[in-house]
Amino acid sequence: MRILALDQGTTSTRGLVADENGRAEIVHAVRHEQHFPEADRVEHDPQELLANLRAVIEAAGEVEAIALSNQGESCLAWDAMTGEPLSPVIVWQDRRTEATLAGVAGQAEMVRARTGLPLDPYFSAAKLGWLCDNNRRVQQAHRAGRLRLGTTDAFFLQHLTGEARTDVTTASRTSLMSLETGQWDPELCKLFGVPIECLPEIRPTVADFGCIGEVPVTAAVVDQQAALYGHGCRAPGDAKITFGTGAFALAVTGETRPPEDDSGLLPTVAWQVGETTTFAVDGGVHAAGAAVEWAMRIGLLDGPEALGAFEAPAAIDRGLAFVPALAGLAAPHWDGSAAGLFIGMTGATTRQDMAQALIEGVALRAAEVIARMGPVARLSMDGGLTRSAYLCQFLADVTGAEIVLPGTEELTALGAAQLAALGLGGTLPSPAPRAVVTPRPCDRAARLARFSDAVSRARGWRS
């Protein structure tokens, strides 16, 4: 059994082929352009992403099933008949809808009750409403009865299989789906100005999503939930964190929706297999790898390898902190007005000190999220930043959790492939961990308190 996982992410498109013997290899990977037309906007070219997916499929050779993982909240508009894009992909990091959401702030409680999500530009609903209000081609297509709106997975599937479909995990990230019903909510669609008839059909995570050529697509899933599955998290309390463009922690909660509380974490669908829906809580950090890329772009870092080790004591212990709020603060603060901040510099502060504070700031933001999940004794961790031994050890120290580094870095793709295998009635194994990082003694409370002080100073800057 050979399964191809198409992992279409924020910065690249990757293809992993896995089989029942435990082999898993990347057959093709290609990066795509990031477009920043204005200060608060982030876009991708949908045709470039689609071309990259086709290249991955061609490189894979013969397979028995295909899985598709996607960016989640990133979305666009296209012609329902021809598939022609009517807009760029508006990426999950995009903040153009801040003012729109401020205008419906009175409905925040209703939105949270139905979707589990706060009012935030991160999610798809306001982006799709913005396209309906501001894009002439979208408006013309709507009047002509030819408009399709949705997340990137539905756009890709229309082109690759002929049918625009999404899965319940992706739909749960839009602010348009009721967690209770697993279907689009008419009142939410009306609130955000999204015509419900233009949205794709929602299916379970493991389902018939059509065929690419003769090969069935048996699973579609949002990237972070795919990674959760790939980490082997199945039982309530199992938790992982993925350090990609952002950092996203999820913990499985079981087959009932998590109760609402003041943790700042978001209840979400982990996956649906058959009639069984598994839920999770989710907490995201908008800028992790994105903060590193920004630092390289402005010359603060020569490359990510500079974050591997530092001889000096922890920067936070020396009063130097970085708050990676380059696109506001997500969980648990949900403050889009926050701004990135270095604080504690003196005339003696070096470039290396600031690099150390940067990677610690990413870890400390992740620690804020993990702390809200309750006692976490063991945390599975993946993503490009796990190549930094300093990040792994610092996160273990500041959370007090044992950090497990899986035997493959391709957890999103592996989890998607494992879900697709279920659609064929089979299973794919997970590799053994490559390392376990044990926490060392430190004054965790003091580190988190000092960082919390820095976060408070970063909040509200853009308001």
C-alpha positions in Angstrom: 0.0 0.0 0.0 1.6 3.3 -1.2 -0.1 6.5 -0.1 0.7 10.0 -1.3 0.2 12.8 1.1 0.0 16.3 -0.5 1.0 18.8 2.1 0.2 22.2 0.8 1.5 24.6 3.5 2.1 28.3 4.1 5.6 28.4 2.5 5.9 25.2 0.5 4.2 22.3 -1.1 5.5 18.8 -0.3 4.7 15.3 -1.3 5.3 12.3 0.9 4.9 8.7 -0.1 4.4 6.3 2.7 3.8 2.5 2.9 2.7 -0.1 5.3 6.4 -1.2 5.9 7.2 2.1 7.6 9.0 3.7 4.6 8.1 7.4 4.2 10.0 9.7 1.9 9.5 13.2 0.4 9.3 12.8 -3.4 9.1 16.5 -4.3 9.1 19.8 -2.5 8.9 23.3 -3.8 8.6 26.7 -2.2 6.2 29.4 -3.4 6.2 33.2 -3.3 4.8 35.2 -0.4 3.1 38.5 -1.5 2.7 41.4 0.9 0.7 44.0 -1.1 0.1 46.2 1.9 1.3 46.2 5.5 -1.6 44.1 6.8 -2.0 41.8 3.9 -0.5 38.4 3.0 -1.4 36.6 -0.2 -0.5 33.6 -2.4 -1.0 33.0 -6.1 -3.5 30.1 -6.3 -2.3 29.1 -9.8 1.2 28.8 -8.4 0.1 26.6 -5.6 -2.0 24.4 -7.9 1.0 24.0 -10.3 3.2 22.9 -7.4 0.6 20.3 -6.4 0.5 18.9 -9.9 4.3 18.7 -9.9 4.3 16.7 -6.7 1.6 14.3 -8.0 3.7 13.7 -11.2 6.8 13.0 -9.1 5.1 10.5 -6.9 4.6 7.7 -9.4 2.0 5.0 -8.8 0.1 5.2 -5.5 -3.1 3.6 -4.2 -4.6 6.6 -2.4 -4.0 10.3 -1.9 -4.5 12.6 1.1 -4.6 16.4 1.0 -3.6 18.6 3.9 -4.1 22.3 3.7 -3.2 25.7 5.3 -6.5 25.8 7.2 -7.9 29.4 7.3 -6.4 30.6 4.0 -9.1 31.1 1.5 -10.1 32.5 -1.9 -12.9 32.9 -4.5 -13.2 31.2 -7.8 -15.5 30.5 -10.7 -17.7 27.5 -9.8 -17.9 26.5 -13.5 -14.4 27.0 -14.8 -12.4 26.9 -11.6 -10.7 30.2 -12.6 -9.5 32.1 -9.5 -11.3 35.4 -8.9 -8.9 36.5 -6.1 -5.6 35.7 -4.7 -5.4 33.3 -1.7 -5.8 35.5 1.4 -3.5 33.8 3.8 -4.3 33.0 7.4 -1.8 35.6 8.6 -3.6 38.5 6.8 -5.1 41.2 9.0 -7.1 43.3 6.6 -10.5 42.5 8.3 -9.7 44.1 11.7 -12.1 47.0 11.1 -14.8 44.7 9.8 -14.7 42.5 12.8 -14.7 45.5 15.2 -18.1 46.4 13.6 -19.6 43.0 14.7 -17.9 42.9 18.1 -21.4 42.6 19.7 -21.8 39.2 18.2 -18.6 37.8 19.6 -20.3 35.7 22.2 -22.7 34.1 19.7 -19.9 33.3 17.3 -17.8 31.7 20.1 -20.8 29.7 21.3 -21.4 28.2 17.8 -17.9 27.8 16.5 -15.6 27.8 19.5 -13.6 30.6 17.8 -13.1 34.3 18.8 -13.7 37.1 16.3 -10.3 37.4 14.7 -9.0 38.0 11.2 -7.1 34.8 11.5 -10.2 32.8 10.5 -11.7 32.6 7.0 -15.2 34.1 7.5 -14.4 37.8 7.5 -11.9 37.3 4.6 -14.6 35.7 2.5 -17.0 38.4 3.4 -14.3 41.0 2.5 -14.0 39.5 -1.0 -17.8 39.7 -1.5 -17.7 43.4 -0.5 -14.6 44.5 -2.2 -13.8 42.4 -5.2 -15.8 43.3 -8.4 -15.1 39.9 -10.1 -16.4 38.1 -7.1 -19.6 40.3 -7.1 -20.1 39.7 -10.8 -19.7 35.9 -10.4 -22.2 35.9 -7.5 -24.8 37.8 -9.6 -24.2 35.3 -12.5 -24.7 32.3 -10.1 -21.1 31.1 -10.7 -19.4 32.0 -7.5 -17.5 29.5 -5.3 -16.0 30.6 -2.0 -13.9 28.5 0.3 -10.6 27.4 1.8 -7.8 26.3 -0.5 -8.5 22.6 -0.2 -11.8 23.0 -2.0 -10.2 25.0 -4.8 -7.5 22.4 -5.3 -10.0 19.5 -5.2 -12.2 21.1 -7.8 -9.2 21.3 -10.2 -7.8 17.9 -9.3 -10.9 15.8 -9.0 -13.7 18.0 -10.5 -15.5 18.5 -7.2 -15.2 21.3 -4.7 -15.3 19.7 -1.3 -13.9 20.4 2.1 -13.6 18.4 5.3 -15.0 19.0 8.8 -11.6 20.0 10.3 -11.0 22.7 7.7 -14.5 23.9 7.9 -14.2 24.2 11.7 -11.5 26.8 11.1 -13.7 29.2 9.1 -16.0 30.6 11.8 -18.9 29.6 9.5 -19.4 26.0 10.7 -21.4 25.0 13.7 -19.4 22.6 16.0 -22.7 21.0 17.0 -24.0 20.1 13.6 -20.8 19.9 11.5 -22.5 22.0 8.8 -22.5 25.5 7.6 -24.5 27.8 9.9 -26.9 30.1 8.0 -26.9 32.8 10.8 -23.1 32.9 10.8 -22.9 33.1 7.0 -25.4 36.0 7.1 -23.4 37.8 9.9 -20.1 37.7 7.8 -21.8 38.4 4.5 -20.9 35.0 3.0 -23.6 33.5 0.7 -24.0 30.0 2.1 -24.9 28.5 -1.3 -21.4 29.4 -2.6 -19.6 27.2 0.0 -18.4 23.7 -0.7 -19.9 20.5 0.7 -18.5 19.4 4.1 -17.4 15.8 4.4 -15.8 13.7 7.2 -12.0 13.7 7.3 -11.8 10.2 5.9 -14.2 10.1 3.0 -14.6 9.9 -0.7 -13.2 13.2 -2.1 -13.1 12.0 -5.7 -10.3 10.7 -7.8 -7.1 12.3 -9.3 -6.9 10.3 -12.4 -7.7 6.8 -11.3 -6.4 7.3 -7.7 -9.0 8.0 -4.9 -8.5 10.9 -2.5 -9.6 9.2 0.7 -8.7 11.9 3.3 -8.6 15.7 3.5 -7.6 17.5 6.6 -6.3 20.8 7.9 -2.5 20.8 8.5 -2.3 21.0 12.3 -4.9 18.3 12.8 -2.9 16.1 10.3 0.2 16.7 12.4 -1.7 15.8 15.6 -2.6 12.5 14.1 0.9 12.0 12.7 2.4 12.5 16.2 0.4 9.5 17.4 -2.0 11.5 19.6 -5.2 9.5 19.9 -6.2 9.6 23.6 -7.5 12.5 25.7 -4.5 14.5 27.0 -2.1 13.6 24.2 -0.5 16.8 23.0 1.8 18.1 20.3 3.2 21.4 19.1 4.3 22.1 15.5 6.8 24.9 14.8 6.3 26.1 11.3 5.5 29.6 10.0 3.5 29.8 13.3 3.6 27.5 16.3 0.5 25.4 16.9 -0.3 23.3 19.9 -3.2 20.8 20.0 -4.3 18.4 22.7 -6.9 15.6 22.1 -9.9 16.0 24.4 -12.2 13.1 23.2 -15.5 12.6 21.5 -17.4 15.4 23.1 -17.0 19.1 22.5 -14.7 20.7 25.1 -16.6 23.0 27.5 -16.2 26.7 27.1 -13.8 28.3 29.6 -11.5 31.3 30.0 -8.3 29.5 28.9 -8.0 31.3 25.6 -7.7 27.9 23.9 -10.1 27.0 21.1 -12.2 23.9 20.8 -11.9 22.4 17.4 -12.5 19.2 15.4 -9.4 16.9 15.4 -10.8 14.5 12.8 -13.9 12.6 11.9 -13.7 9.0 10.8 -17.1 7.4 10.0 -19.7 8.7 12.4 -17.1 9.3 15.2 -15.9 12.9 15.7 -12.8 13.5 17.8 -12.3 16.9 19.3 -9.2 18.8 20.5 -8.2 22.2 22.0 -6.0 24.4 19.9 -3.7 27.3 20.7 -1.6 29.1 18.1 1.3 31.5 18.0 1.2 33.5 14.7 4.9 34.1 14.3 7.5 31.3 15.0 9.3 30.4 11.8 7.9 33.7 10.4 9.8 35.6 13.1 13.0 33.8 12.1 12.5 34.6 8.4 11.8 38.2 9.3 15.1 38.3 11.4 17.0 36.9 8.4 15.3 39.4 6.0 16.5 42.4 8.1 19.9 41.0 8.7 19.6 40.1 12.4 20.3 36.5 11.6 22.6 35.1 8.9 20.6 31.8 8.9 18.6 29.5 11.1 21.7 27.6 12.1 22.7 30.6 14.2 19.9 29.6 16.6 21.3 26.2 17.4 23.3 27.0 20.5 24.3 30.0 22.7 27.1 30.2 25.3 25.5 33.0 27.3 22.9 32.5 30.1 19.3 32.7 28.9 18.5 36.1 27.6 15.3 36.3 29.5 17.3 35.7 32.8 19.4 38.7 31.8 16.4 41.0 31.3 16.3 40.8 27.5 13.0 39.7 25.9 11.4 39.5 22.4 7.7 39.3 21.9 7.0 37.7 18.4 3.8 39.7 17.9 4.6 40.4 14.2 1.0 39.6 13.3 -0.6 40.3 16.6 -1.1 37.8 19.4 -3.2 34.7 19.1 -3.9 32.3 22.0 -4.4 32.9 24.8 -4.5 36.7 24.4 -6.3 37.2 21.0 -5.0 40.7 20.6 -4.6 41.8 17.0 -3.4 45.3 18.1 -0.2 43.9 19.7 3.1 44.5 18.0 6.5 42.8 17.9 8.8 44.0 20.7 12.4 43.8 21.8 12.8 45.1 25.3 15.8 45.2 27.7 18.5 46.2 25.3 21.5 48.2 26.7 24.7 49.5 25.1 26.2 46.1 25.7 23.5 44.1 23.9 24.9 42.2 20.9 23.4 40.9 17.7 23.8 37.4 19.2 22.0 38.4 22.3 19.0 39.6 20.2 19.1 36.3 18.3 19.0 34.4 21.5 16.1 36.5 22.8 14.2 35.9 19.5 14.3 32.1 19.7 13.4 32.3 23.5 10.5 34.6 22.7 9.1 32.0 20.3 9.5 29.3 23.0 8.0 31.5 25.7 4.9 32.3 23.6 4.5 28.5 23.0 4.9 28.0 26.8 2.0 30.4 27.4 -0.2 28.3 25.3 0.9 24.9 26.7 0.4 26.2 30.3 -3.3 26.7 29.4 -3.7 23.0 28.5 -3.3 22.0 32.1 -0.5 19.7 33.3 1.4 18.4 30.2 4.1 15.9 31.2 5.0 14.8 27.7 4.9 17.0 24.6 5.5 15.8 21.1 7.2 18.5 19.0 8.0 18.9 15.3 8.7 21.5 12.6 11.7 23.1 11.1 12.6 25.0 14.3 13.2 21.7 16.1 16.6 21.7 14.4 17.5 24.3 17.1 18.7 22.2 20.0 18.5 25.4 22.1 14.8 25.9 21.3 14.0 22.3 22.3 15.9 22.4 25.6 14.6 25.9 26.5 11.0 24.9 25.9 11.5 21.7 28.0 13.0 23.8 30.8 10.3 26.5 30.8 7.3 24.1 30.6 8.7 21.4 32.7 7.5 18.9 30.1 9.5 16.1 28.5 9.9 16.9 24.8 9.6 14.1 22.4 11.2 14.6 19.0 9.5 12.1 16.5 11.5 10.0 14.1 10.4 12.0 11.1 10.1 15.7 10.5 7.1 15.2 8.1 4.4 14.8 10.7 1.7 16.7 8.8 2.2 14.6 5.7 2.5 11.4 7.6 -0.7 12.1 9.6 -2.5 12.8 6.4 -1.2 9.6 4.8 -2.2 7.6 7.9 -5.8 9.0 7.7 -5.9 8.2 3.9 -4.8 4.6 4.7 -7.9 4.3 7.0 -10.0 5.1 3.9 -8.5 1.9 2.3 -9.1 -0.1 5.4 -5.4 -0.2 6.3 -3.0 1.5 8.7 0.5 3.0 8.4 3.0 2.7 11.2 4.7 5.6 13.0 8.5 5.8 13.4 10.1 5.6 16.9 11.2 8.9 18.4 14.6 10.1 17.5 15.2 11.9 20.8 13.7 12.8 24.1 14.6 16.1 25.8 14.4 16.2 29.6 13.7 19.5 31.4 16.5 21.0 33.5 15.8 23.0 36.7 15.3 26.7 36.2 13.1 29.4 37.7 10.1 28.8 35.4 7.8 31.1 37.2 10.3 34.0 37.0 10.9 33.5 33.3 7.2 33.4 32.5 6.4 36.4 34.7 9.1 38.5 33.1 7.9 37.5 29.6 4.3 38.2 30.6 5.4 41.7 31.5 7.0 42.2 28.1 3.8 40.9 26.4 1.7 43.4 28.4 3.9 46.2 27.0 3.5 44.9 23.4 -0.3 44.8 23.6 -2.5 47.5 22.3 0.3 49.2 20.3 -1.7 49.4 17.1 -5.0 50.5 18.7 
